[in-house]
């Protein structure tokens, strides 16, 4: 089976939706850690956002491909699952390696003269 016509476009949209979900969850985690200084809880929330958006993409793929072909359905399901796992690992690892810089940015913001209550 070759990917022709709307199947190729649907796969591109499916993958782009998962990548956009990863970017949005990373931006949330990055901004929330800088604002609150809490690492673990914000990474968990960013991971749940990524999980939710990937689940929406996989559900959309289910609705699209259910009546087309069984191979397209399971191939897209496998692709979405692998992209989710790789994206989730990349999200957690990236935020973990930037952890100290983000927490230092929080402390610098809290130590600024604007935030002092002296």
Secondary structure, 3 states (H helix, E strand, C coil): CCCCCHHHHHHHHHHHHHHHHHHHHHHHHHHHHHHHCCCHHHHHHHHHHHHHHHHHHHHHHHHHHCCCCHHHHHHHHHHHHHHHHHHHHHHHHHHHHCHHHHHHHHHHHHCCHHHCCC
